[in-house]
């Protein structure tokens, strides 16, 4: 199966392209227009096409060599006999696989000897037969198609290979039971397959499970009454249909490669998390591959909780430069486990260009509103795709900024001028959080102490009485120079004192005072 994914870009223009050793789950994150959806398209092209065109995001994909025995086993499972006067070419075999994307089956011929040769060396210049073979096991789900996945489907001849995923579920009791478990845990309803519209199979949501297999699969009066009391899934919400549709196709179709674009569409955040957990938990200790492009922190959390090995790749693009960065697990995990960081939605930072962290929620609202108005006025000072987050106080600002920077996400902190009041470990936090050079720390500590003495000498409150304006000219210049140095590293200190002091004419009063 797929083993290695080489990108066109790296973590920065000066770094080599990202070379990713694939695990069962790969999730692409990043802001809009960063290339997430494009990456899925290019991965699919590499799988389905004998000679894929040069991509914008993906440079190369490598496949694990296969043994002849493993290919023979899989061919035996999907081989079918010709129908009627159907002619099979010499040295070819006729195969069929479910195609959930259009509720039908794929039926094609494969040159067996060519397939075996290419499978032994799948990274050669041409994969004509192997690409045809891999396409049979590849499923791509996008926003346009997923709502139709729960539509009624023809039952077909259930004595032979099922022709669609509902027919497959109807005859596969284990797969149907697994889907029923997941749907019940999500909605408190039991998913059942209704065959009572002769020749068609329909999905319903029942308030109770069927008494036995016969009640669900039969056509007698008991089965008719059971299905008649259940709700057709076509009458359910788009979220329910999308959730059930994706799980149905993945469970029934058993694809080896699944690509999903924006699985969060139509889903409540809690359902996003459950979906991510369910579709990834099925991939534990598996050679199957799942590729997802998402904007949902909830879905990402669910994927991590699913327990399967996972790669999270952050893509960025600013209309000039593209980047591709693997999010380090040891840096990402604390963001997911820290209650403070979870409560403020810090994982959403993965989907933005930059992050501004403030001391409190009121500060966040103020600075975010200023930015929104700048953007509305097309003022170049406005920051596009910028997330504003709030900490609990000036000390915890850096508990957010530092791990985000370690993940390669541009992040800065904005604090009131009273950050100068405390030295020691408290003053050290912004220096460490902003990654100021270690050799400058002693000088910065000394400057802070001297400036604090200067403020105390004035007898005024540095935060409430005007900030640097209370100092004499020489001390004011020294203070502004320190703030300028800190700003170079992303530590922004309000020189006028606190957020309320930016607009004194408006007589803004801190409600906490």
C-alpha positions in Angstrom: 0.0 0.0 0.0 1.0 3.7 0.1 4.2 4.2 2.2 5.7 7.6 1.5 4.4 11.0 0.4 6.9 13.6 -0.8 5.6 17.2 -1.0 6.7 20.1 -3.2 7.3 22.4 -0.2 8.9 22.2 3.3 8.3 24.0 6.6 9.8 27.2 5.1 11.3 28.2 1.7 14.8 27.5 3.0 13.9 24.0 4.2 13.8 20.8 2.1 10.4 19.4 1.0 8.5 17.5 3.5 9.2 13.8 3.2 6.3 11.9 5.0 6.4 8.3 6.0 2.7 7.4 5.9 0.8 6.0 8.8 -2.9 4.8 8.6 -4.3 8.3 9.0 -3.1 11.6 7.4 -5.0 14.8 8.2 -4.4 18.0 6.3 -5.1 21.2 8.1 -4.5 24.9 7.3 -6.4 28.0 6.3 -8.6 28.4 3.2 -6.7 28.1 -0.1 -3.8 26.4 1.5 -4.0 23.4 -0.8 -5.7 20.8 1.5 -8.3 19.8 -1.1 -5.8 20.0 -3.9 -3.6 17.5 -2.0 -6.4 15.0 -1.9 -7.0 15.3 -5.7 -3.3 14.9 -6.4 -3.0 11.8 -4.2 -6.0 10.3 -5.9 -4.4 11.0 -9.3 -1.2 9.2 -8.2 -3.3 6.2 -7.3 -5.6 6.1 -10.3 -3.4 7.2 -13.1 -0.7 5.3 -14.8 1.5 8.4 -15.3 0.1 11.2 -13.0 0.5 14.8 -14.1 2.9 17.0 -12.1 1.1 18.3 -9.0 1.2 21.6 -7.1 1.3 20.1 -3.6 2.4 16.5 -4.0 5.7 15.7 -5.7 5.7 11.9 -5.4 4.0 8.9 -3.8 5.7 5.6 -3.2 3.9 2.2 -2.9 5.0 -0.9 -1.0 5.9 -3.8 -3.2 3.3 -6.5 -3.2 3.8 -10.3 -3.3 2.2 -12.3 -6.0 0.4 -14.4 -3.4 -1.3 -11.3 -1.9 -2.4 -10.1 -5.3 -3.7 -13.5 -6.2 -5.8 -13.6 -3.0 -7.4 -10.3 -3.6 -8.1 -11.1 -7.2 -9.8 -14.3 -6.1 -12.1 -12.3 -3.9 -13.3 -9.9 -6.6 -13.1 -12.1 -9.7 -16.5 -12.7 -11.4 -17.7 -14.8 -14.3 -18.6 -13.3 -17.7 -22.3 -12.6 -18.1 -24.1 -14.0 -21.2 -22.1 -13.3 -24.3 -19.6 -11.1 -22.5 -16.1 -11.7 -23.9 -13.0 -11.6 -21.7 -9.7 -10.8 -23.4 -7.0 -13.4 -23.5 -4.9 -13.5 -20.3 -7.3 -11.1 -18.6 -9.7 -11.7 -15.7 -13.0 -10.0 -15.1 -13.4 -8.3 -11.7 -16.0 -6.3 -9.9 -16.0 -4.1 -6.8 -18.4 -1.8 -5.0 -18.3 1.9 -6.1 -20.1 3.8 -3.3 -19.5 7.1 -5.0 -22.2 6.5 -7.5 -24.1 3.6 -5.8 -23.0 1.0 -8.3 -20.3 -1.5 -8.9 -17.0 -1.2 -10.9 -16.7 -3.9 -13.5 -13.5 -4.2 -15.5 -10.9 -6.5 -17.0 -7.3 -6.7 -15.8 -4.3 -8.1 -17.6 -3.2 -10.5 -14.8 0.5 -11.0 -15.8 1.0 -7.2 -16.2 -0.6 -6.6 -12.9 1.6 -9.1 -11.1 4.7 -7.6 -12.7 3.9 -4.0 -11.7 2.8 -5.0 -8.2 6.2 -6.4 -7.5 7.8 -3.0 -8.6 5.0 -0.5 -8.1 7.3 2.6 -8.1 8.4 2.2 -11.7 7.8 4.7 -14.5 4.4 3.2 -15.5 1.7 1.6 -13.3 -1.0 0.9 -16.0 -2.4 -2.3 -14.6 -1.6 -1.7 -10.9 -3.3 1.7 -11.0 -6.5 0.1 -12.4 -6.3 -2.5 -9.6 -5.7 0.2 -6.9 -8.6 2.3 -8.2 -11.0 -0.6 -7.3 -10.0 -0.1 -3.6 -10.0 3.8 -3.6 -12.9 5.8 -2.3 -13.1 9.6 -2.4 -15.9 11.5 -0.6 -16.6 15.2 -1.1 -19.3 17.6 0.0 -21.4 17.2 -3.1 -21.7 13.4 -3.1 -22.1 12.4 0.6 -25.7 13.4 1.0 -26.7 10.9 -1.7 -25.0 8.0 -0.1 -28.1 7.1 1.9 -30.5 7.1 -1.0 -32.5 3.9 -1.7 -30.6 1.5 -3.9 -31.6 -1.6 -6.0 -31.3 -4.9 -4.1 -30.0 -6.7 -7.2 -29.2 -10.4 -7.0 -28.2 -11.0 -3.4 -27.0 -14.6 -4.3 -24.1 -13.0 -6.1 -21.7 -10.2 -5.4 -23.6 -7.2 -3.9 -23.9 -4.4 -6.5 -24.0 -1.5 -4.0 -23.1 -0.8 -0.4 -26.7 -1.2 1.0 -26.8 -4.6 -0.6 -23.5 -5.4 1.0 -24.7 -4.4 4.4 -27.9 -6.3 3.9 -26.1 -9.6 3.5 -23.2 -8.8 5.9 -24.5 -9.2 9.4 -21.3 -8.2 11.1 -20.8 -5.0 9.1 -24.5 -4.0 9.7 -24.2 -4.6 13.5 -21.1 -2.4 13.6 -22.9 0.4 11.7 -25.9 0.0 14.0 -23.7 0.4 17.1 -22.1 3.6 15.9 -25.4 5.2 14.8 -27.1 4.3 18.1 -24.3 5.8 20.1 -24.5 9.0 18.0 -28.3 9.5 17.7 -30.0 7.0 20.1 -31.6 5.3 17.1 -31.0 1.9 15.4 -30.2 1.9 11.7 -32.0 -0.8 9.8 -32.2 -1.8 6.2 -35.8 -2.0 4.8 -36.4 -4.5 1.9 -40.2 -4.1 1.9 -40.3 -1.9 -1.2 -39.8 -4.9 -3.4 -36.5 -4.6 -5.4 -35.2 -1.7 -3.4 -33.3 -1.3 -0.1 -33.9 1.7 2.1 -32.3 2.9 5.3 -34.5 3.7 8.3 -33.9 4.8 11.9 -35.8 2.7 14.4 -36.5 3.4 18.1 -35.8 -0.3 18.8 -33.6 -2.9 17.3 -35.1 -5.8 15.3 -36.1 -8.8 17.4 -34.1 -11.0 15.0 -32.7 -11.0 11.6 -36.0 -12.2 10.1 -37.9 -9.2 11.4 -35.4 -6.9 9.6 -35.0 -8.8 6.4 -38.5 -10.3 5.9 -41.5 -9.2 3.9 -44.2 -10.5 6.1 -46.6 -8.4 8.2 -44.3 -8.4 11.2 -41.5 -6.9 9.1 -43.8 -4.4 7.4 -45.0 -3.2 10.8 -41.5 -3.0 12.1 -40.2 -0.9 9.2 -43.4 1.1 9.0 -42.8 2.4 12.5 -39.3 3.5 11.7 -38.3 6.8 10.1 -36.9 6.8 6.6 -33.4 8.3 6.7 -34.5 10.6 3.8 -36.6 12.5 6.3 -33.7 13.0 8.7 -31.4 16.1 8.7 -28.5 16.6 6.3 -26.2 16.0 9.3 -27.6 12.6 10.0 -27.5 11.6 6.3 -23.9 12.8 5.9 -22.8 11.0 9.0 -24.5 7.7 8.2 -23.6 7.9 4.5 -19.9 8.2 5.1 -19.8 5.5 7.7 -22.0 3.2 5.6 -19.7 3.5 2.5 -16.5 3.0 4.5 -17.8 0.0 6.5 -19.5 -1.7 3.6 -17.1 -0.8 0.8 -13.9 -1.7 2.9 -11.7 0.7 0.8 -8.0 0.4 1.1 -7.6 4.1 0.5 -10.2 6.6 1.6 -10.0 10.4 0.8 -12.5 12.7 2.5 -12.8 16.4 1.8 -14.3 18.5 4.7 -16.0 15.7 6.6 -17.4 18.3 9.0 -19.9 19.6 6.4 -23.5 19.5 7.8 -22.2 18.1 11.1 -22.4 19.4 14.6 -19.0 19.6 16.3 -19.8 16.7 18.6 -20.7 14.6 15.6 -17.5 15.7 13.9 -15.5 14.3 16.8 -17.4 11.1 16.8 -17.0 10.6 13.1 -13.3 11.2 13.3 -13.0 8.7 16.2 -15.0 6.0 14.5 -13.4 6.1 11.1 -9.9 6.2 12.5 -10.4 3.6 15.2 -11.2 1.1 12.5 -7.7 1.6 11.0 -5.7 0.4 14.1 -3.0 -2.1 13.1 -4.2 -1.8 9.5 -2.4 -1.3 6.1 -5.4 0.8 4.9 -4.9 4.6 4.4 -7.2 7.5 5.2 -6.5 11.0 3.9 -8.6 13.9 5.2 -8.7 17.6 4.5 -10.5 19.4 7.3 -11.2 22.8 8.9 -12.6 21.2 12.1 -10.7 21.1 15.3 -13.5 18.8 16.6 -12.9 16.3 13.8 -9.2 16.4 14.4 -9.6 15.7 18.1 -11.8 12.7 17.2 -9.2 11.4 14.9 -6.5 11.5 17.6 -8.8 9.8 20.1 -9.5 7.0 17.6 -6.1 5.6 18.6 -4.7 4.8 15.1 -1.3 6.2 14.2 -1.8 9.6 12.7 0.1 12.3 10.8 -1.1 15.9 10.9 0.2 18.0 8.1 -0.3 21.8 8.1 -0.3 23.4 4.7 0.0 27.2 4.1 -0.1 29.4 1.0 0.1 33.2 0.9 -0.2 33.5 -3.0 3.6 33.5 -3.2 5.0 30.9 -0.9 3.7 27.4 0.1 4.7 25.4 3.1 4.1 21.9 4.3 4.9 21.0 7.9 4.4 17.8 9.9 2.9 18.7 13.3 5.1 17.1 16.0 3.0 14.8 18.2 4.8 15.7 21.4 4.0 19.4 20.8 0.5 18.9 19.6 -0.7 16.5 22.4 -0.4 19.1 25.2 -2.7 21.4 23.3 -5.4 18.7 23.2 -5.0 17.6 26.9 -4.6 21.0 28.6 -8.1 22.0 29.9 -7.4 25.8 29.5 -6.2 25.4 25.9 -9.1 23.2 25.0 -11.7 25.6 26.6 -10.5 28.5 24.4 -10.4 26.5 21.2 -6.6 26.7 20.7 -6.6 23.9 18.2 -8.5 26.2 15.8 -5.1 28.0 15.4 -4.1 25.2 13.0 -6.5 26.6 10.5 -5.3 30.3 10.6 -2.3 32.2 9.3 -1.5 33.8 12.6 -2.7 34.0 16.2 -2.9 37.0 18.6 -3.2 36.0 22.3 -4.5 38.5 24.9 -4.8 38.5 28.7 -8.6 38.3 29.0 -11.7 37.8 26.9 -12.6 41.5 27.0 -9.1 42.3 25.5 -9.6 39.7 22.9 -13.0 41.1 21.8 -11.5 44.7 21.6 -8.5 43.8 19.5 -10.5 41.4 17.3 -13.1 44.1 16.6 -10.4 46.6 15.7 -9.0 44.1 13.2 -12.4 43.3 11.8 -13.0 47.0 11.1 -9.7 47.4 9.5 -10.4 44.5 7.2 -13.9 45.9 6.4 -12.3 49.2 5.4 -9.7 47.4 3.3 -7.0 49.0 5.5 -3.7 47.2 4.9 -3.1 47.1 8.7 -5.8 44.5 9.0 -4.7 40.9 9.5 -6.5 38.4 7.3 -7.0 34.8 8.6 -5.9 35.8 12.1 -7.3 34.1 15.2 -7.7 36.0 18.4 -7.5 34.0 21.6 -7.6 35.0 25.3 -5.7 33.6 28.2 -6.7 33.8 31.9 -4.0 36.4 32.8 -0.7 37.8 31.5 1.2 34.8 32.7 -0.9 32.2 30.8 -0.6 34.2 27.6 2.8 32.5 27.1 1.4 29.0 27.8 -0.5 29.5 24.6 2.0 31.4 22.5 4.9 29.1 23.1 3.4 25.7 22.0 1.8 27.4 19.0 5.2 28.7 17.9 6.7 25.3 18.5 4.2 24.0 15.9 5.3 26.6 13.4 2.2 28.8 13.8 3.0 32.5 14.0 1.7 33.7 17.4 2.2 36.8 19.5 1.0 38.0 22.9 -0.4 41.4 23.9 -0.1 42.3 27.6 -0.7 45.4 29.8 2.2 47.5 31.0 2.1 46.1 34.5 3.9 43.1 33.1 6.9 45.1 34.3 5.9 44.8 38.0 7.0 41.3 38.6 10.5 39.9 38.0 11.9 36.4 38.4 10.0 33.5 36.9 7.0 35.7 36.0 9.1 38.0 33.8 10.9 35.0 32.4 7.7 33.5 30.9 7.3 36.1 28.1 11.1 35.8 27.4 10.9 32.1 27.0 7.5 32.0 25.4 8.6 34.4 22.7 12.0 32.6 22.3 14.1 35.7 22.9 17.8 34.9 22.7 19.1 33.4 25.9 22.1 35.7 26.1 19.9 38.8 26.2 17.8 37.6 29.2 20.1 39.0 31.9 20.0 42.5 30.3 16.2 42.3 29.8 15.8 41.4 33.5 18.0 44.3 34.5 16.2 46.8 32.3 12.8 45.7 33.7 14.0 46.2 37.3 15.4 49.7 36.5 12.2 50.8 34.7 10.0 49.5 37.6 12.0 51.7 40.0 11.5 54.7 37.6 7.7 54.1 37.6 7.6 53.8 41.4 9.5 57.0 41.8 6.7 58.9 40.0 4.2 57.9 42.6 1.6 57.1 39.9 -0.1 53.9 38.7 1.7 52.9 35.5 -1.4 51.0 34.3 -4.2 53.5 35.1 -2.4 56.9 34.9 -1.1 56.9 31.4 1.6 54.3 31.0 4.9 55.6 29.7 3.6 59.1 29.8 4.2 59.3 33.5 7.9 58.9 33.0 10.4 61.7 32.3 11.7 62.0 28.7 14.9 59.9 29.2 13.1 57.1 31.1 10.3 57.1 28.6 12.7 56.6 25.8 14.4 53.7 27.6 11.0 52.1 28.2 9.9 52.4 24.6 13.2 51.0 23.5 12.6 48.0 25.7 9.1 47.5 24.3 10.4 47.8 20.8 12.9 45.1 21.4 10.2 42.8 22.9 7.9 43.5 20.0 10.5 42.3 17.6 10.0 38.9 19.2 6.2 39.1 19.4 5.8 40.4 23.0 3.6 43.5 22.6 3.2 45.7 25.7 0.5 48.4 25.8 2.6 51.6 26.2 -0.4 53.6 27.3 -1.1 51.2 30.2 -4.0 48.9 29.4 -6.5 48.1 26.7 -9.0 50.8 27.9 -6.3 53.5 27.6 -6.2 53.2 23.8 -9.4 55.2 23.4 -9.5 57.6 26.3 -12.1 59.8 24.6 -14.6 57.0 24.8 -14.3 56.7 28.6 -14.0 52.9 28.5 -14.2 51.4 32.0 -12.9 47.9 32.8 -16.0 46.1 34.2 -13.7 44.1 36.5 -12.4 47.3 38.2 
